[in-house]
Amino acid sequence: MKILFPPLVKLPFPLLIPVFVLFSSCLKEADFSGLVYSPDRVEKRFAQSMEWNAQHPFENIIVGGENYKLLITGDVHLGSSATINNYLKFLEKAGQDDISALVFVGDISTGREGDQQSFKDHLPDPLVKPSFVMVGNHELYFDGWKYFSRLFGSSTYYFTVQTPAKKDLYICLDSGSGTLGKSQLNWLKSILETQRSRYDRCVVFTHSNFFREHHTASTSPLVEELLVLMDLFEKHKVNMVITAHDHKRAIDRLGNVTYLILDALRDDAKNATWLVLQKQSQEDLKPGAEGFLYSFEKP
C-alpha cells in the first residue's frame, strides 16, 4: 500500500495568497487582481452559505432500490479556451435513468458571470435530476462568488440519499481559497460528531486535492489542516473523499478512507473523464471495499 503525506512546506503568511494565485493550476484564466485583494474570504462565504442553508433545507434524494449511481466531475472550465462538448456529453450521460444525481467538484467555469450562467442554463431540471455544485478556485476569479451565490446559493452543505433500508450522507465543502477556514472546519466536525452515526455510508466532496501525486504548480491545503481532516475522516468512518483541481486522476487509500482526485472534464484535457459512483449493498462488495463501486468513463 502506498502511504502519502502532504508536502511539508511552510511559507510566511504574507506570501500565502500571492503564491496560491500565482501557482494556480490554470494560469491562463486566473484573475490576477487577487494578488492584491480578494473580496470574498472563506469565512465570509461560509457565513453567507449558512444564511442560505437556513432558508433552504438540505436535500434528501429517495431512490427505489438499495443500489444507486451518482455522476461526478470537476474542472469543466466552461467559457475558457476549452469548448462545451465534454460538458454536453456529461449531461447526456446524466440523462440515463439509473443516474440519481449529478455532482460538480468545483471549477465549473472561468468565474465570469456569463460563463456561470451558461453552466447553470444547461443543467437538467432539479426536480427531475438534482445537481450539487461546489466552489473551486476559479469561481472566486472575476468577482465570481457573487454570481455563484446568486445562481447556486451555498458553497457548504450536505445532501442525503435514502434507499428503502438505509440512508447515506454526502458532505460538500468549500476549499476554493485553499483552506476550509475555522468556521467551516468546526461545522464539519459538528456534522460528523452529531450526525455521522445516523447514516450507512459517508462521502466528502471538495475541490482542492489533498496529496501531491506528481510535480505540479497547483496548490494543496495547509499541512496542519490536512492532518486534522484526515484524522476526522478516519475517526468518523468517512468512506471516500473526492476532490479535483489537479486535473489528473489519482486513487489513494489512507487508513480506511479512499481519496480520489478526478481528471479534468474540460475539452482540451487529454485525459478527460467523469466518475460513476455506485452504491452497492455490503454483501455485493469484496471485503475491505469502500462501500462503493466506481469507474472512470471518457466522454
Contacts in CASP RR format, 6 or more apart in sequence:
PFRMAT RR
TARGET T0000
AUTHOR 0000-0000-0000
METHOD contacts of the structure
MODEL  1
MKILFPPLVKLPFPLLIPVFVLFSSCLKEADFSGLVYSPDRVEKRFAQSM
EWNAQHPFENIIVGGENYKLLITGDVHLGSSATINNYLKFLEKAGQDDIS
ALVFVGDISTGREGDQQSFKDHLPDPLVKPSFVMVGNHELYFDGWKYFSR
LFGSSTYYFTVQTPAKKDLYICLDSGSGTLGKSQLNWLKSILETQRSRYD
RCVVFTHSNFFREHHTASTSPLVEELLVLMDLFEKHKVNMVITAHDHKRA
IDRLGNVTYLILDALRDDAKNATWLVLQKQSQEDLKPGAEGFLYSFEKP
1 253 0 8 1.000
2 252 0 8 1.000
3 254 0 8 1.000
4 211 0 8 1.000
4 212 0 8 1.000
4 213 0 8 1.000
4 252 0 8 1.000
4 254 0 8 1.000
5 211 0 8 1.000
6 210 0 8 1.000
6 211 0 8 1.000
6 212 0 8 1.000
6 220 0 8 1.000
6 221 0 8 1.000
6 223 0 8 1.000
6 226 0 8 1.000
6 227 0 8 1.000
7 212 0 8 1.000
7 220 0 8 1.000
7 223 0 8 1.000
8 223 0 8 1.000
9 223 0 8 1.000
10 223 0 8 1.000
11 19 0 8 1.000
17 34 0 8 1.000
17 35 0 8 1.000
17 38 0 8 1.000
18 35 0 8 1.000
19 219 0 8 1.000
20 137 0 8 1.000
20 177 0 8 1.000
20 178 0 8 1.000
20 219 0 8 1.000
21 30 0 8 1.000
21 32 0 8 1.000
21 34 0 8 1.000
21 35 0 8 1.000
22 35 0 8 1.000
23 217 0 8 1.000
23 218 0 8 1.000
23 219 0 8 1.000
24 30 0 8 1.000
24 137 0 8 1.000
24 217 0 8 1.000
24 218 0 8 1.000
24 219 0 8 1.000
25 216 0 8 1.000
25 217 0 8 1.000
25 218 0 8 1.000
25 219 0 8 1.000
25 245 0 8 1.000
25 246 0 8 1.000
25 247 0 8 1.000
26 77 0 8 1.000
26 80 0 8 1.000
26 107 0 8 1.000
26 138 0 8 1.000
27 217 0 8 1.000
28 80 0 8 1.000
28 81 0 8 1.000
29 77 0 8 1.000
29 80 0 8 1.000
29 81 0 8 1.000
29 110 0 8 1.000
29 138 0 8 1.000
29 141 0 8 1.000
30 141 0 8 1.000
31 141 0 8 1.000
31 142 0 8 1.000
34 141 0 8 1.000
38 140 0 8 1.000
38 177 0 8 1.000
39 143 0 8 1.000
39 145 0 8 1.000
40 140 0 8 1.000
40 143 0 8 1.000
40 144 0 8 1.000
40 145 0 8 1.000
40 146 0 8 1.000
41 177 0 8 1.000
42 174 0 8 1.000
42 176 0 8 1.000
42 177 0 8 1.000
42 178 0 8 1.000
42 179 0 8 1.000
42 180 0 8 1.000
42 181 0 8 1.000
42 184 0 8 1.000
43 181 0 8 1.000
43 182 0 8 1.000
43 183 0 8 1.000
45 135 0 8 1.000
45 145 0 8 1.000
45 149 0 8 1.000
45 155 0 8 1.000
45 156 0 8 1.000
45 174 0 8 1.000
46 155 0 8 1.000
46 156 0 8 1.000
46 174 0 8 1.000
46 181 0 8 1.000
46 183 0 8 1.000
46 184 0 8 1.000
46 187 0 8 1.000
47 183 0 8 1.000
48 149 0 8 1.000
48 154 0 8 1.000
49 149 0 8 1.000
49 153 0 8 1.000
49 154 0 8 1.000
49 155 0 8 1.000
49 156 0 8 1.000
49 157 0 8 1.000
49 174 0 8 1.000
50 154 0 8 1.000
50 156 0 8 1.000
50 187 0 8 1.000
52 149 0 8 1.000
52 153 0 8 1.000
52 154 0 8 1.000
53 154 0 8 1.000
53 156 0 8 1.000
53 157 0 8 1.000
56 153 0 8 1.000
56 154 0 8 1.000
58 157 0 8 1.000
58 158 0 8 1.000
58 159 0 8 1.000
58 160 0 8 1.000
59 130 0 8 1.000
59 132 0 8 1.000
59 159 0 8 1.000
59 160 0 8 1.000
60 159 0 8 1.000
60 160 0 8 1.000
60 161 0 8 1.000
60 162 0 8 1.000
60 167 0 8 1.000
61 100 0 8 1.000
61 101 0 8 1.000
61 130 0 8 1.000
61 159 0 8 1.000
61 160 0 8 1.000
61 161 0 8 1.000
61 162 0 8 1.000
62 161 0 8 1.000
62 162 0 8 1.000
63 100 0 8 1.000
63 161 0 8 1.000
63 162 0 8 1.000
63 163 0 8 1.000
64 163 0 8 1.000
64 164 0 8 1.000
65 163 0 8 1.000
65 164 0 8 1.000
66 163 0 8 1.000
66 164 0 8 1.000
66 165 0 8 1.000
66 166 0 8 1.000
66 279 0 8 1.000
66 281 0 8 1.000
67 163 0 8 1.000
67 278 0 8 1.000
67 279 0 8 1.000
67 280 0 8 1.000
67 281 0 8 1.000
67 284 0 8 1.000
68 98 0 8 1.000
68 100 0 8 1.000
68 161 0 8 1.000
68 163 0 8 1.000
68 278 0 8 1.000
68 279 0 8 1.000
69 98 0 8 1.000
69 99 0 8 1.000
69 100 0 8 1.000
69 276 0 8 1.000
69 277 0 8 1.000
69 278 0 8 1.000
69 279 0 8 1.000
70 99 0 8 1.000
70 100 0 8 1.000
70 101 0 8 1.000
70 102 0 8 1.000
70 103 0 8 1.000
70 161 0 8 1.000
70 170 0 8 1.000
70 276 0 8 1.000
70 277 0 8 1.000
71 90 0 8 1.000
71 93 0 8 1.000
71 94 0 8 1.000
71 99 0 8 1.000
71 101 0 8 1.000
71 102 0 8 1.000
71 103 0 8 1.000
71 274 0 8 1.000
71 275 0 8 1.000
71 276 0 8 1.000
71 277 0 8 1.000
72 102 0 8 1.000
72 103 0 8 1.000
72 104 0 8 1.000
72 105 0 8 1.000
72 205 0 8 1.000
72 242 0 8 1.000
72 262 0 8 1.000
72 274 0 8 1.000
72 275 0 8 1.000
72 276 0 8 1.000
72 277 0 8 1.000
73 90 0 8 1.000
73 103 0 8 1.000
73 104 0 8 1.000
73 105 0 8 1.000
73 244 0 8 1.000
73 262 0 8 1.000
73 265 0 8 1.000
73 274 0 8 1.000
73 275 0 8 1.000
74 104 0 8 1.000
74 105 0 8 1.000
74 106 0 8 1.000
74 107 0 8 1.000
74 108 0 8 1.000
74 207 0 8 1.000
74 244 0 8 1.000
74 262 0 8 1.000
74 264 0 8 1.000
74 265 0 8 1.000
75 106 0 8 1.000
75 107 0 8 1.000
75 244 0 8 1.000
75 245 0 8 1.000
75 247 0 8 1.000
75 262 0 8 1.000
75 263 0 8 1.000
75 264 0 8 1.000
75 265 0 8 1.000
75 266 0 8 1.000
75 269 0 8 1.000
76 86 0 8 1.000
76 87 0 8 1.000
76 90 0 8 1.000
76 104 0 8 1.000
76 107 0 8 1.000
76 108 0 8 1.000
76 109 0 8 1.000
76 119 0 8 1.000
76 264 0 8 1.000
76 265 0 8 1.000
76 266 0 8 1.000
77 107 0 8 1.000
77 108 0 8 1.000
77 109 0 8 1.000
77 110 0 8 1.000
77 138 0 8 1.000
77 264 0 8 1.000
77 266 0 8 1.000
78 84 0 8 1.000
78 87 0 8 1.000
78 108 0 8 1.000
78 109 0 8 1.000
78 110 0 8 1.000
78 115 0 8 1.000
78 116 0 8 1.000
78 118 0 8 1.000
78 119 0 8 1.000
79 109 0 8 1.000
79 110 0 8 1.000
79 112 0 8 1.000
79 115 0 8 1.000
79 118 0 8 1.000
80 109 0 8 1.000
80 110 0 8 1.000
80 115 0 8 1.000
80 266 0 8 1.000
81 268 0 8 1.000
82 266 0 8 1.000
82 267 0 8 1.000
82 268 0 8 1.000
82 269 0 8 1.000
83 267 0 8 1.000
84 118 0 8 1.000
84 122 0 8 1.000
84 267 0 8 1.000
85 267 0 8 1.000
85 299 0 8 1.000
86 265 0 8 1.000
86 266 0 8 1.000
86 267 0 8 1.000
86 269 0 8 1.000
86 272 0 8 1.000
86 299 0 8 1.000
87 119 0 8 1.000
87 122 0 8 1.000
87 265 0 8 1.000
88 122 0 8 1.000
89 299 0 8 1.000
90 265 0 8 1.000
90 274 0 8 1.000
90 299 0 8 1.000
91 122 0 8 1.000
91 123 0 8 1.000
91 124 0 8 1.000
93 99 0 8 1.000
93 274 0 8 1.000
93 297 0 8 1.000
94 102 0 8 1.000
94 124 0 8 1.000
94 129 0 8 1.000
95 124 0 8 1.000
95 129 0 8 1.000
99 129 0 8 1.000
100 161 0 8 1.000
101 129 0 8 1.000
101 130 0 8 1.000
101 131 0 8 1.000
101 132 0 8 1.000
101 159 0 8 1.000
101 161 0 8 1.000
102 123 0 8 1.000
102 124 0 8 1.000
102 129 0 8 1.000
102 130 0 8 1.000
102 131 0 8 1.000
102 132 0 8 1.000
103 131 0 8 1.000
103 132 0 8 1.000
103 134 0 8 1.000
103 170 0 8 1.000
103 172 0 8 1.000
103 205 0 8 1.000
103 242 0 8 1.000
104 131 0 8 1.000
104 132 0 8 1.000
104 133 0 8 1.000
104 134 0 8 1.000
105 134 0 8 1.000
105 205 0 8 1.000
105 206 0 8 1.000
105 207 0 8 1.000
105 242 0 8 1.000
105 243 0 8 1.000
105 244 0 8 1.000
105 262 0 8 1.000
106 133 0 8 1.000
106 134 0 8 1.000
106 135 0 8 1.000
106 136 0 8 1.000
106 138 0 8 1.000
106 139 0 8 1.000
106 176 0 8 1.000
106 207 0 8 1.000
106 244 0 8 1.000
106 245 0 8 1.000
107 136 0 8 1.000
107 137 0 8 1.000
107 138 0 8 1.000
107 139 0 8 1.000
107 207 0 8 1.000
107 244 0 8 1.000
107 245 0 8 1.000
108 116 0 8 1.000
108 119 0 8 1.000
108 133 0 8 1.000
108 136 0 8 1.000
108 138 0 8 1.000
108 139 0 8 1.000
109 115 0 8 1.000
109 116 0 8 1.000
109 118 0 8 1.000
109 119 0 8 1.000
109 138 0 8 1.000
109 139 0 8 1.000
110 138 0 8 1.000
110 141 0 8 1.000
110 142 0 8 1.000
111 138 0 8 1.000
111 139 0 8 1.000
111 140 0 8 1.000
111 141 0 8 1.000
111 142 0 8 1.000
111 144 0 8 1.000
111 147 0 8 1.000
111 148 0 8 1.000
112 141 0 8 1.000
112 142 0 8 1.000
112 144 0 8 1.000
112 147 0 8 1.000
113 142 0 8 1.000
113 144 0 8 1.000
113 147 0 8 1.000
114 147 0 8 1.000
116 139 0 8 1.000
116 144 0 8 1.000
116 147 0 8 1.000
116 148 0 8 1.000
116 151 0 8 1.000
117 147 0 8 1.000
117 151 0 8 1.000
120 151 0 8 1.000
120 152 0 8 1.000
123 131 0 8 1.000
124 131 0 8 1.000
130 159 0 8 1.000
132 157 0 8 1.000
132 159 0 8 1.000
132 170 0 8 1.000
132 172 0 8 1.000
132 205 0 8 1.000
133 152 0 8 1.000
134 155 0 8 1.000
134 172 0 8 1.000
134 173 0 8 1.000
134 174 0 8 1.000
134 205 0 8 1.000
134 206 0 8 1.000
134 207 0 8 1.000
135 145 0 8 1.000
135 148 0 8 1.000
135 155 0 8 1.000
135 174 0 8 1.000
135 175 0 8 1.000
135 176 0 8 1.000
135 207 0 8 1.000
136 174 0 8 1.000
136 175 0 8 1.000
136 176 0 8 1.000
136 207 0 8 1.000
136 208 0 8 1.000
136 244 0 8 1.000
136 245 0 8 1.000
137 176 0 8 1.000
137 177 0 8 1.000
137 178 0 8 1.000
137 207 0 8 1.000
137 208 0 8 1.000
137 245 0 8 1.000
139 145 0 8 1.000
139 148 0 8 1.000
139 176 0 8 1.000
140 176 0 8 1.000
140 177 0 8 1.000
148 155 0 8 1.000
149 155 0 8 1.000
155 172 0 8 1.000
155 174 0 8 1.000
156 172 0 8 1.000
156 173 0 8 1.000
156 174 0 8 1.000
156 184 0 8 1.000
156 187 0 8 1.000
157 172 0 8 1.000
158 169 0 8 1.000
158 170 0 8 1.000
158 171 0 8 1.000
158 172 0 8 1.000
158 191 0 8 1.000
159 170 0 8 1.000
159 172 0 8 1.000
160 167 0 8 1.000
160 168 0 8 1.000
160 169 0 8 1.000
160 170 0 8 1.000
160 199 0 8 1.000
161 167 0 8 1.000
161 168 0 8 1.000
161 170 0 8 1.000
161 279 0 8 1.000
162 168 0 8 1.000
163 279 0 8 1.000
166 199 0 8 1.000
166 200 0 8 1.000
167 198 0 8 1.000
167 199 0 8 1.000
167 200 0 8 1.000
168 199 0 8 1.000
168 200 0 8 1.000
168 201 0 8 1.000
168 202 0 8 1.000
168 203 0 8 1.000
168 279 0 8 1.000
169 195 0 8 1.000
169 196 0 8 1.000
169 198 0 8 1.000
169 199 0 8 1.000
169 201 0 8 1.000
169 202 0 8 1.000
169 203 0 8 1.000
170 202 0 8 1.000
170 203 0 8 1.000
170 204 0 8 1.000
170 205 0 8 1.000
171 188 0 8 1.000
171 191 0 8 1.000
171 202 0 8 1.000
171 203 0 8 1.000
171 204 0 8 1.000
171 205 0 8 1.000
172 205 0 8 1.000
172 206 0 8 1.000
173 180 0 8 1.000
173 184 0 8 1.000
173 188 0 8 1.000
173 204 0 8 1.000
173 205 0 8 1.000
173 206 0 8 1.000
174 180 0 8 1.000
174 184 0 8 1.000
174 206 0 8 1.000
174 207 0 8 1.000
175 206 0 8 1.000
175 207 0 8 1.000
175 208 0 8 1.000
175 221 0 8 1.000
176 207 0 8 1.000
176 208 0 8 1.000
178 208 0 8 1.000
178 219 0 8 1.000
178 220 0 8 1.000
178 221 0 8 1.000
178 222 0 8 1.000
179 221 0 8 1.000
179 222 0 8 1.000
179 225 0 8 1.000
180 188 0 8 1.000
180 206 0 8 1.000
180 221 0 8 1.000
180 225 0 8 1.000
180 229 0 8 1.000
181 225 0 8 1.000
185 225 0 8 1.000
185 228 0 8 1.000
185 229 0 8 1.000
188 229 0 8 1.000
188 232 0 8 1.000
189 232 0 8 1.000
192 202 0 8 1.000
192 232 0 8 1.000
192 235 0 8 1.000
192 236 0 8 1.000
192 238 0 8 1.000
193 236 0 8 1.000
196 202 0 8 1.000
196 236 0 8 1.000
196 237 0 8 1.000
196 238 0 8 1.000
201 239 0 8 1.000
201 279 0 8 1.000
201 291 0 8 1.000
201 292 0 8 1.000
202 236 0 8 1.000
202 237 0 8 1.000
202 238 0 8 1.000
202 239 0 8 1.000
203 238 0 8 1.000
203 239 0 8 1.000
203 240 0 8 1.000
203 241 0 8 1.000
203 242 0 8 1.000
203 277 0 8 1.000
203 292 0 8 1.000
204 233 0 8 1.000
204 238 0 8 1.000
204 240 0 8 1.000
204 241 0 8 1.000
204 242 0 8 1.000
205 241 0 8 1.000
205 242 0 8 1.000
205 243 0 8 1.000
206 241 0 8 1.000
206 243 0 8 1.000
207 243 0 8 1.000
207 244 0 8 1.000
207 245 0 8 1.000
208 219 0 8 1.000
208 220 0 8 1.000
208 221 0 8 1.000
208 243 0 8 1.000
208 245 0 8 1.000
209 218 0 8 1.000
209 220 0 8 1.000
209 243 0 8 1.000
209 244 0 8 1.000
209 245 0 8 1.000
209 246 0 8 1.000
209 250 0 8 1.000
209 261 0 8 1.000
210 220 0 8 1.000
210 221 0 8 1.000
210 226 0 8 1.000
210 229 0 8 1.000
210 230 0 8 1.000
210 241 0 8 1.000
210 243 0 8 1.000
210 259 0 8 1.000
211 220 0 8 1.000
211 250 0 8 1.000
211 252 0 8 1.000
211 259 0 8 1.000
211 261 0 8 1.000
212 220 0 8 1.000
213 246 0 8 1.000
213 248 0 8 1.000
213 250 0 8 1.000
213 252 0 8 1.000
213 261 0 8 1.000
214 248 0 8 1.000
216 246 0 8 1.000
216 248 0 8 1.000
218 245 0 8 1.000
218 246 0 8 1.000
218 247 0 8 1.000
219 245 0 8 1.000
220 226 0 8 1.000
221 229 0 8 1.000
230 254 0 8 1.000
230 257 0 8 1.000
232 238 0 8 1.000
233 241 0 8 1.000
233 257 0 8 1.000
234 254 0 8 1.000
234 255 0 8 1.000
234 256 0 8 1.000
234 257 0 8 1.000
237 256 0 8 1.000
238 257 0 8 1.000
239 257 0 8 1.000
239 258 0 8 1.000
239 290 0 8 1.000
239 291 0 8 1.000
239 292 0 8 1.000
240 257 0 8 1.000
240 258 0 8 1.000
240 259 0 8 1.000
240 260 0 8 1.000
240 277 0 8 1.000
240 290 0 8 1.000
240 292 0 8 1.000
241 257 0 8 1.000
241 258 0 8 1.000
241 259 0 8 1.000
241 260 0 8 1.000
242 260 0 8 1.000
242 262 0 8 1.000
242 275 0 8 1.000
242 277 0 8 1.000
243 259 0 8 1.000
243 260 0 8 1.000
243 261 0 8 1.000
243 262 0 8 1.000
244 261 0 8 1.000
244 262 0 8 1.000
244 264 0 8 1.000
245 261 0 8 1.000
246 261 0 8 1.000
247 263 0 8 1.000
247 264 0 8 1.000
247 269 0 8 1.000
247 271 0 8 1.000
248 261 0 8 1.000
248 263 0 8 1.000
248 264 0 8 1.000
248 271 0 8 1.000
249 260 0 8 1.000
249 261 0 8 1.000
249 262 0 8 1.000
249 263 0 8 1.000
249 271 0 8 1.000
249 273 0 8 1.000
249 296 0 8 1.000
250 259 0 8 1.000
250 260 0 8 1.000
250 261 0 8 1.000
251 258 0 8 1.000
251 259 0 8 1.000
251 260 0 8 1.000
251 261 0 8 1.000
252 258 0 8 1.000
252 259 0 8 1.000
253 259 0 8 1.000
258 290 0 8 1.000
260 275 0 8 1.000
260 294 0 8 1.000
262 273 0 8 1.000
262 274 0 8 1.000
262 275 0 8 1.000
263 269 0 8 1.000
263 271 0 8 1.000
263 272 0 8 1.000
263 273 0 8 1.000
263 296 0 8 1.000
264 271 0 8 1.000
264 272 0 8 1.000
265 272 0 8 1.000
265 273 0 8 1.000
265 274 0 8 1.000
265 299 0 8 1.000
266 272 0 8 1.000
272 298 0 8 1.000
272 299 0 8 1.000
273 296 0 8 1.000
273 297 0 8 1.000
273 298 0 8 1.000
273 299 0 8 1.000
274 296 0 8 1.000
274 297 0 8 1.000
274 299 0 8 1.000
275 294 0 8 1.000
275 295 0 8 1.000
275 296 0 8 1.000
275 297 0 8 1.000
276 294 0 8 1.000
276 295 0 8 1.000
276 296 0 8 1.000
276 297 0 8 1.000
277 292 0 8 1.000
277 293 0 8 1.000
277 294 0 8 1.000
278 292 0 8 1.000
278 293 0 8 1.000
278 294 0 8 1.000
278 295 0 8 1.000
279 291 0 8 1.000
279 292 0 8 1.000
280 291 0 8 1.000
280 292 0 8 1.000
280 293 0 8 1.000
282 291 0 8 1.000
285 291 0 8 1.000
285 293 0 8 1.000
END
